[in-house]
Structure formats: structure tokens, C-alpha cells
Amino acid sequence: MFPRYRLVGFCGLPGAAALGRLGTGDPGERAVEIEKVARSYAAGREPLPVLELLAVVANSSPGPDGRYRSRTPAATVRRFHQLAQRQKALLLLNIQPGRASVLDEVKALRDWLVHPDVGIALDPEWEMAGGQVPGDTYGRTDGHELTRVARYLSGLVKEHDLPEKPLVFHQVATSVVREQSALEPQPGVALIKSADGIGSPGLKRGTWRRLVRGLPDGVHTGFKLFYEEDAKGSRLMTPKEVLRLRPRPEYVMYE
């Protein structure tokens, strides 16, 4: 996957505009739009469009099983997978686990993950311990858990003779990913740490520097932009500004 491609994507869920760009308007139009945006980030690489669909969404209420999360219907995932195939894009299935087991939620998506153009994105700020409620506090993961997910994906890649599969983990603060040094890259899995966080270009650059410091070997970098929140009281960073970050982000995602 790297260094051949630079990934550029929209995230979201149909009908939920507050959750990202994919929730606004016609999904087909969004797929065409992200293809155009991706070209502005090529910088010597092949631009690869990404549709990051929220496949598991954290909720403030426990739900029937008490896990504070809901799963996106299979019909919606299928529709976006078909859209990604038509656009020659990647489909990333984003998991906000609530109190559910992250690995269990990944395994529940196995029927999609055996496809060569489907990967995983994790949002550990929504990974709650017992007694925690999504939205009240930041959740967290650690390098051991991320390695377990990577190992599972590596097994699928080997079993089904798949191309390298992306595993993104979004990180909004240093507290969200503990024991990062325990993260072990796995064969056939491209690990991508995506720097999250809202704010002005200056604030976002500061967050970037904190989060990429001490990056483990074999981990690639990503950067997240917010069309509305970043622009409130400031402005959205331009592709040229994003590409001036060091190390240069290999995945750029817009919400």
C-alpha cells in the first residue's frame, strides 16, 4: 500500500450529517467528490479514495445488550462496498465500540473483511470501560489491543491471499492510546495512526507534533480534518499545508 498510494477519504453514516461528510447528500456524489479531493494530495503518489463508513456507532444509552453501541445494517455496508468498488476506492469500516469488545466487533465484520478492498478504522476515544458512558469522557485503547486486532487481520490476509489491509486508529489525545510501544506490526497489515483533534491550523500542527512523537517503527501517519468544526473561528487547512507536515501524512480524512 505504501509508498505507492496516498489515501484520502470522507467518513460518516448516511442520514447523519453530524457524523461526517458521507452523511450529507447523495453517497454517489460524495464518492465522486472525494476522488477529486484525493488528486490534490497526490504529491508524487497514486491518490486512493477512501469511504470510511461508521459500521459501529457509540451511543449514550446502553441499548438492549448494555454495550452502548449500535451496528450499521448489513444492507448499508453492502451499498457502500458496491459504491467503493465502482469508484475503485477503499472501504474502511469504522468502529466506535462503546462498552463492546473491539476484537469482537472486528470479527463481526469478517464477511466484509475477506474482500480485498475493505479495511478497519478504530475510534478508541469511544472505547469505554465499565461505568463509563460515551460522550462523557474519552475512552482508550493500548498497543496490546491494537496488536491483537492487527494479528486477526493478518490472519485473514494470509488465509484468503489478500493484498495488504489498512488498520487505522484515530487518536485525539495522548491518553487515548496507552503503551504505544507494545504495538507490533503484522504481516499484510498497514498500521496507520491518524491524528485527530479540532482547531485552527496552529492548534492542529501542535496536536500533530505531540501525537507523532515517538512513533513506533512500521506505523504510518494519518491526519484528520473537520469541514465545519475546524473552520469555526478559524479556517480549514489547505492540502499544501497538510502536505508540509512531517512526517507527511499518508492518509488524510475529512469529517
Contacts in CASP RR format, 6 or more apart in sequence:
PFRMAT RR
TARGET T0000
AUTHOR 0000-0000-0000
METHOD contacts of the structure
MODEL  1
MFPRYRLVGFCGLPGAAALGRLGTGDPGERAVEIEKVARSYAAGREPLPV
LELLAVVANSSPGPDGRYRSRTPAATVRRFHQLAQRQKALLLLNIQPGRA
SVLDEVKALRDWLVHPDVGIALDPEWEMAGGQVPGDTYGRTDGHELTRVA
RYLSGLVKEHDLPEKPLVFHQVATSVVREQSALEPQPGVALIKSADGIGS
PGLKRGTWRRLVRGLPDGVHTGFKLFYEEDAKGSRLMTPKEVLRLRPRPE
YVMYE
1 7 0 8 1.000
1 163 0 8 1.000
1 164 0 8 1.000
1 166 0 8 1.000
1 190 0 8 1.000
2 190 0 8 1.000
2 220 0 8 1.000
2 250 0 8 1.000
3 45 0 8 1.000
3 250 0 8 1.000
4 45 0 8 1.000
4 46 0 8 1.000
5 45 0 8 1.000
5 46 0 8 1.000
5 47 0 8 1.000
5 48 0 8 1.000
5 250 0 8 1.000
6 38 0 8 1.000
6 41 0 8 1.000
6 42 0 8 1.000
6 43 0 8 1.000
6 45 0 8 1.000
6 46 0 8 1.000
6 47 0 8 1.000
6 48 0 8 1.000
6 250 0 8 1.000
6 251 0 8 1.000
6 252 0 8 1.000
7 38 0 8 1.000
7 48 0 8 1.000
7 50 0 8 1.000
7 90 0 8 1.000
7 166 0 8 1.000
7 192 0 8 1.000
7 250 0 8 1.000
7 251 0 8 1.000
7 252 0 8 1.000
8 34 0 8 1.000
8 37 0 8 1.000
8 38 0 8 1.000
8 41 0 8 1.000
8 47 0 8 1.000
8 48 0 8 1.000
8 49 0 8 1.000
8 50 0 8 1.000
8 251 0 8 1.000
8 252 0 8 1.000
8 253 0 8 1.000
9 34 0 8 1.000
9 37 0 8 1.000
9 38 0 8 1.000
9 49 0 8 1.000
9 50 0 8 1.000
9 51 0 8 1.000
9 52 0 8 1.000
9 251 0 8 1.000
9 252 0 8 1.000
9 253 0 8 1.000
9 254 0 8 1.000
10 20 0 8 1.000
10 21 0 8 1.000
10 22 0 8 1.000
10 30 0 8 1.000
10 33 0 8 1.000
10 34 0 8 1.000
10 50 0 8 1.000
10 51 0 8 1.000
10 52 0 8 1.000
10 253 0 8 1.000
10 254 0 8 1.000
10 255 0 8 1.000
11 19 0 8 1.000
11 20 0 8 1.000
11 21 0 8 1.000
11 22 0 8 1.000
11 52 0 8 1.000
11 53 0 8 1.000
11 54 0 8 1.000
11 92 0 8 1.000
11 94 0 8 1.000
11 121 0 8 1.000
11 253 0 8 1.000
11 254 0 8 1.000
11 255 0 8 1.000
12 19 0 8 1.000
12 20 0 8 1.000
12 21 0 8 1.000
12 22 0 8 1.000
12 23 0 8 1.000
12 52 0 8 1.000
12 53 0 8 1.000
12 54 0 8 1.000
12 94 0 8 1.000
12 255 0 8 1.000
13 19 0 8 1.000
13 20 0 8 1.000
13 22 0 8 1.000
13 23 0 8 1.000
13 53 0 8 1.000
13 54 0 8 1.000
13 57 0 8 1.000
13 72 0 8 1.000
13 76 0 8 1.000
14 22 0 8 1.000
14 23 0 8 1.000
14 27 0 8 1.000
14 76 0 8 1.000
15 23 0 8 1.000
16 23 0 8 1.000
16 54 0 8 1.000
17 23 0 8 1.000
17 24 0 8 1.000
19 54 0 8 1.000
19 57 0 8 1.000
19 255 0 8 1.000
20 255 0 8 1.000
21 30 0 8 1.000
21 34 0 8 1.000
21 227 0 8 1.000
21 254 0 8 1.000
21 255 0 8 1.000
22 30 0 8 1.000
22 51 0 8 1.000
22 52 0 8 1.000
22 53 0 8 1.000
22 80 0 8 1.000
23 30 0 8 1.000
24 30 0 8 1.000
27 51 0 8 1.000
27 79 0 8 1.000
27 80 0 8 1.000
27 83 0 8 1.000
28 83 0 8 1.000
28 87 0 8 1.000
30 51 0 8 1.000
31 49 0 8 1.000
31 51 0 8 1.000
31 83 0 8 1.000
31 84 0 8 1.000
31 86 0 8 1.000
31 87 0 8 1.000
31 89 0 8 1.000
32 87 0 8 1.000
34 49 0 8 1.000
34 50 0 8 1.000
34 51 0 8 1.000
34 89 0 8 1.000
34 254 0 8 1.000
35 47 0 8 1.000
35 49 0 8 1.000
35 87 0 8 1.000
35 89 0 8 1.000
37 254 0 8 1.000
38 47 0 8 1.000
38 48 0 8 1.000
38 49 0 8 1.000
39 47 0 8 1.000
40 239 0 8 1.000
41 47 0 8 1.000
41 239 0 8 1.000
41 242 0 8 1.000
41 243 0 8 1.000
41 252 0 8 1.000
43 243 0 8 1.000
43 248 0 8 1.000
48 89 0 8 1.000
48 90 0 8 1.000
49 87 0 8 1.000
49 88 0 8 1.000
49 89 0 8 1.000
49 90 0 8 1.000
50 89 0 8 1.000
50 90 0 8 1.000
50 91 0 8 1.000
50 92 0 8 1.000
50 251 0 8 1.000
50 253 0 8 1.000
51 80 0 8 1.000
51 83 0 8 1.000
51 84 0 8 1.000
51 87 0 8 1.000
51 89 0 8 1.000
51 90 0 8 1.000
51 91 0 8 1.000
51 92 0 8 1.000
52 92 0 8 1.000
52 94 0 8 1.000
52 121 0 8 1.000
52 168 0 8 1.000
52 253 0 8 1.000
53 72 0 8 1.000
53 76 0 8 1.000
53 77 0 8 1.000
53 80 0 8 1.000
53 91 0 8 1.000
53 92 0 8 1.000
53 93 0 8 1.000
53 94 0 8 1.000
54 72 0 8 1.000
54 94 0 8 1.000
54 96 0 8 1.000
55 71 0 8 1.000
55 72 0 8 1.000
55 77 0 8 1.000
55 93 0 8 1.000
55 94 0 8 1.000
55 95 0 8 1.000
55 109 0 8 1.000
56 69 0 8 1.000
56 70 0 8 1.000
56 71 0 8 1.000
56 72 0 8 1.000
56 93 0 8 1.000
56 94 0 8 1.000
56 95 0 8 1.000
56 96 0 8 1.000
56 97 0 8 1.000
56 100 0 8 1.000
56 105 0 8 1.000
57 69 0 8 1.000
57 70 0 8 1.000
57 72 0 8 1.000
57 96 0 8 1.000
58 68 0 8 1.000
58 69 0 8 1.000
58 96 0 8 1.000
58 97 0 8 1.000
58 98 0 8 1.000
58 123 0 8 1.000
58 126 0 8 1.000
58 128 0 8 1.000
58 134 0 8 1.000
58 135 0 8 1.000
59 68 0 8 1.000
59 69 0 8 1.000
59 70 0 8 1.000
59 98 0 8 1.000
59 134 0 8 1.000
60 68 0 8 1.000
60 133 0 8 1.000
60 134 0 8 1.000
60 135 0 8 1.000
61 68 0 8 1.000
62 68 0 8 1.000
62 99 0 8 1.000
63 70 0 8 1.000
66 99 0 8 1.000
67 97 0 8 1.000
67 98 0 8 1.000
67 99 0 8 1.000
67 100 0 8 1.000
68 98 0 8 1.000
68 99 0 8 1.000
68 100 0 8 1.000
68 128 0 8 1.000
68 133 0 8 1.000
68 134 0 8 1.000
69 96 0 8 1.000
69 97 0 8 1.000
69 98 0 8 1.000
69 99 0 8 1.000
69 100 0 8 1.000
69 105 0 8 1.000
69 134 0 8 1.000
71 105 0 8 1.000
71 108 0 8 1.000
77 93 0 8 1.000
77 109 0 8 1.000
77 112 0 8 1.000
80 91 0 8 1.000
81 91 0 8 1.000
81 112 0 8 1.000
81 115 0 8 1.000
81 117 0 8 1.000
81 118 0 8 1.000
83 89 0 8 1.000
84 90 0 8 1.000
84 91 0 8 1.000
84 117 0 8 1.000
84 118 0 8 1.000
85 117 0 8 1.000
89 117 0 8 1.000
90 117 0 8 1.000
90 118 0 8 1.000
90 119 0 8 1.000
90 166 0 8 1.000
91 112 0 8 1.000
91 115 0 8 1.000
91 117 0 8 1.000
91 118 0 8 1.000
91 119 0 8 1.000
92 118 0 8 1.000
92 119 0 8 1.000
92 120 0 8 1.000
92 121 0 8 1.000
92 166 0 8 1.000
92 168 0 8 1.000
93 109 0 8 1.000
93 112 0 8 1.000
93 113 0 8 1.000
93 118 0 8 1.000
93 119 0 8 1.000
93 120 0 8 1.000
93 121 0 8 1.000
94 121 0 8 1.000
94 122 0 8 1.000
94 123 0 8 1.000
95 102 0 8 1.000
95 105 0 8 1.000
95 106 0 8 1.000
95 109 0 8 1.000
95 120 0 8 1.000
95 121 0 8 1.000
95 122 0 8 1.000
95 123 0 8 1.000
96 123 0 8 1.000
96 126 0 8 1.000
96 127 0 8 1.000
96 134 0 8 1.000
97 105 0 8 1.000
97 122 0 8 1.000
97 126 0 8 1.000
97 127 0 8 1.000
97 128 0 8 1.000
98 126 0 8 1.000
98 127 0 8 1.000
98 128 0 8 1.000
98 134 0 8 1.000
99 128 0 8 1.000
99 129 0 8 1.000
99 130 0 8 1.000
99 131 0 8 1.000
99 132 0 8 1.000
102 122 0 8 1.000
102 124 0 8 1.000
102 127 0 8 1.000
102 141 0 8 1.000
102 145 0 8 1.000
102 149 0 8 1.000
103 145 0 8 1.000
103 148 0 8 1.000
103 149 0 8 1.000
103 152 0 8 1.000
106 113 0 8 1.000
106 120 0 8 1.000
106 149 0 8 1.000
106 152 0 8 1.000
106 153 0 8 1.000
107 152 0 8 1.000
109 120 0 8 1.000
110 156 0 8 1.000
112 118 0 8 1.000
113 119 0 8 1.000
113 120 0 8 1.000
113 153 0 8 1.000
113 156 0 8 1.000
113 165 0 8 1.000
114 156 0 8 1.000
114 160 0 8 1.000
114 162 0 8 1.000
116 162 0 8 1.000
116 163 0 8 1.000
118 165 0 8 1.000
119 153 0 8 1.000
119 165 0 8 1.000
119 166 0 8 1.000
119 167 0 8 1.000
120 149 0 8 1.000
120 153 0 8 1.000
120 165 0 8 1.000
120 166 0 8 1.000
120 167 0 8 1.000
120 168 0 8 1.000
121 166 0 8 1.000
121 167 0 8 1.000
121 168 0 8 1.000
121 169 0 8 1.000
121 170 0 8 1.000
121 194 0 8 1.000
122 141 0 8 1.000
122 146 0 8 1.000
122 149 0 8 1.000
122 167 0 8 1.000
122 168 0 8 1.000
122 169 0 8 1.000
122 170 0 8 1.000
123 170 0 8 1.000
124 139 0 8 1.000
124 140 0 8 1.000
124 141 0 8 1.000
124 169 0 8 1.000
124 170 0 8 1.000
124 171 0 8 1.000
124 176 0 8 1.000
124 177 0 8 1.000
125 138 0 8 1.000
125 139 0 8 1.000
125 140 0 8 1.000
125 170 0 8 1.000
125 171 0 8 1.000
125 172 0 8 1.000
125 173 0 8 1.000
125 176 0 8 1.000
125 196 0 8 1.000
126 134 0 8 1.000
126 135 0 8 1.000
126 139 0 8 1.000
127 139 0 8 1.000
127 140 0 8 1.000
127 141 0 8 1.000
128 134 0 8 1.000
128 139 0 8 1.000
129 139 0 8 1.000
132 139 0 8 1.000
138 172 0 8 1.000
138 173 0 8 1.000
138 175 0 8 1.000
138 176 0 8 1.000
139 176 0 8 1.000
140 175 0 8 1.000
140 176 0 8 1.000
140 177 0 8 1.000
140 178 0 8 1.000
141 169 0 8 1.000
141 176 0 8 1.000
141 177 0 8 1.000
141 178 0 8 1.000
142 177 0 8 1.000
142 178 0 8 1.000
142 179 0 8 1.000
142 180 0 8 1.000
142 182 0 8 1.000
143 177 0 8 1.000
143 178 0 8 1.000
143 179 0 8 1.000
143 180 0 8 1.000
143 181 0 8 1.000
143 182 0 8 1.000
143 183 0 8 1.000
144 179 0 8 1.000
144 182 0 8 1.000
146 167 0 8 1.000
146 169 0 8 1.000
146 177 0 8 1.000
146 183 0 8 1.000
146 191 0 8 1.000
147 182 0 8 1.000
147 183 0 8 1.000
147 184 0 8 1.000
147 186 0 8 1.000
149 167 0 8 1.000
150 167 0 8 1.000
150 183 0 8 1.000
150 184 0 8 1.000
150 185 0 8 1.000
150 186 0 8 1.000
150 189 0 8 1.000
150 191 0 8 1.000
151 186 0 8 1.000
153 165 0 8 1.000
153 167 0 8 1.000
153 186 0 8 1.000
153 188 0 8 1.000
153 189 0 8 1.000
154 186 0 8 1.000
154 187 0 8 1.000
154 188 0 8 1.000
154 189 0 8 1.000
156 162 0 8 1.000
156 165 0 8 1.000
157 163 0 8 1.000
157 164 0 8 1.000
157 165 0 8 1.000
157 187 0 8 1.000
157 188 0 8 1.000
157 189 0 8 1.000
158 187 0 8 1.000
158 188 0 8 1.000
162 188 0 8 1.000
164 188 0 8 1.000
164 189 0 8 1.000
164 190 0 8 1.000
165 188 0 8 1.000
165 189 0 8 1.000
165 190 0 8 1.000
166 189 0 8 1.000
166 190 0 8 1.000
166 192 0 8 1.000
166 251 0 8 1.000
167 189 0 8 1.000
167 190 0 8 1.000
167 191 0 8 1.000
167 192 0 8 1.000
168 192 0 8 1.000
168 193 0 8 1.000
168 194 0 8 1.000
168 222 0 8 1.000
168 251 0 8 1.000
169 177 0 8 1.000
169 191 0 8 1.000
169 192 0 8 1.000
169 193 0 8 1.000
169 194 0 8 1.000
170 194 0 8 1.000
170 196 0 8 1.000
170 224 0 8 1.000
171 177 0 8 1.000
171 193 0 8 1.000
171 194 0 8 1.000
171 195 0 8 1.000
171 196 0 8 1.000
171 211 0 8 1.000
172 196 0 8 1.000
172 197 0 8 1.000
174 210 0 8 1.000
174 211 0 8 1.000
177 193 0 8 1.000
180 214 0 8 1.000
180 216 0 8 1.000
181 216 0 8 1.000
183 191 0 8 1.000
183 216 0 8 1.000
183 219 0 8 1.000
185 191 0 8 1.000
185 216 0 8 1.000
185 217 0 8 1.000
185 218 0 8 1.000
185 219 0 8 1.000
190 220 0 8 1.000
191 218 0 8 1.000
191 219 0 8 1.000
191 220 0 8 1.000
192 219 0 8 1.000
192 220 0 8 1.000
192 221 0 8 1.000
192 222 0 8 1.000
192 250 0 8 1.000
192 251 0 8 1.000
193 211 0 8 1.000
193 212 0 8 1.000
193 215 0 8 1.000
193 219 0 8 1.000
193 220 0 8 1.000
193 221 0 8 1.000
193 222 0 8 1.000
194 221 0 8 1.000
194 222 0 8 1.000
194 223 0 8 1.000
194 224 0 8 1.000
194 251 0 8 1.000
194 253 0 8 1.000
195 204 0 8 1.000
195 207 0 8 1.000
195 208 0 8 1.000
195 211 0 8 1.000
195 212 0 8 1.000
195 221 0 8 1.000
195 222 0 8 1.000
195 223 0 8 1.000
195 224 0 8 1.000
195 249 0 8 1.000
196 207 0 8 1.000
196 224 0 8 1.000
197 204 0 8 1.000
197 207 0 8 1.000
197 224 0 8 1.000
197 226 0 8 1.000
198 226 0 8 1.000
198 229 0 8 1.000
198 230 0 8 1.000
199 226 0 8 1.000
199 229 0 8 1.000
199 230 0 8 1.000
199 234 0 8 1.000
200 230 0 8 1.000
200 233 0 8 1.000
200 234 0 8 1.000
200 235 0 8 1.000
201 234 0 8 1.000
201 235 0 8 1.000
201 237 0 8 1.000
201 241 0 8 1.000
204 230 0 8 1.000
204 237 0 8 1.000
205 245 0 8 1.000
208 223 0 8 1.000
208 245 0 8 1.000
212 221 0 8 1.000
212 247 0 8 1.000
215 221 0 8 1.000
215 247 0 8 1.000
220 250 0 8 1.000
220 251 0 8 1.000
221 247 0 8 1.000
221 248 0 8 1.000
221 249 0 8 1.000
221 250 0 8 1.000
221 251 0 8 1.000
222 249 0 8 1.000
222 250 0 8 1.000
222 251 0 8 1.000
222 252 0 8 1.000
222 253 0 8 1.000
223 242 0 8 1.000
223 245 0 8 1.000
223 249 0 8 1.000
223 251 0 8 1.000
223 252 0 8 1.000
223 253 0 8 1.000
224 252 0 8 1.000
224 253 0 8 1.000
224 254 0 8 1.000
224 255 0 8 1.000
225 236 0 8 1.000
225 237 0 8 1.000
225 242 0 8 1.000
225 252 0 8 1.000
225 253 0 8 1.000
225 254 0 8 1.000
225 255 0 8 1.000
226 236 0 8 1.000
226 254 0 8 1.000
226 255 0 8 1.000
227 236 0 8 1.000
227 254 0 8 1.000
227 255 0 8 1.000
230 236 0 8 1.000
230 237 0 8 1.000
239 252 0 8 1.000
242 249 0 8 1.000
242 252 0 8 1.000
243 249 0 8 1.000
END
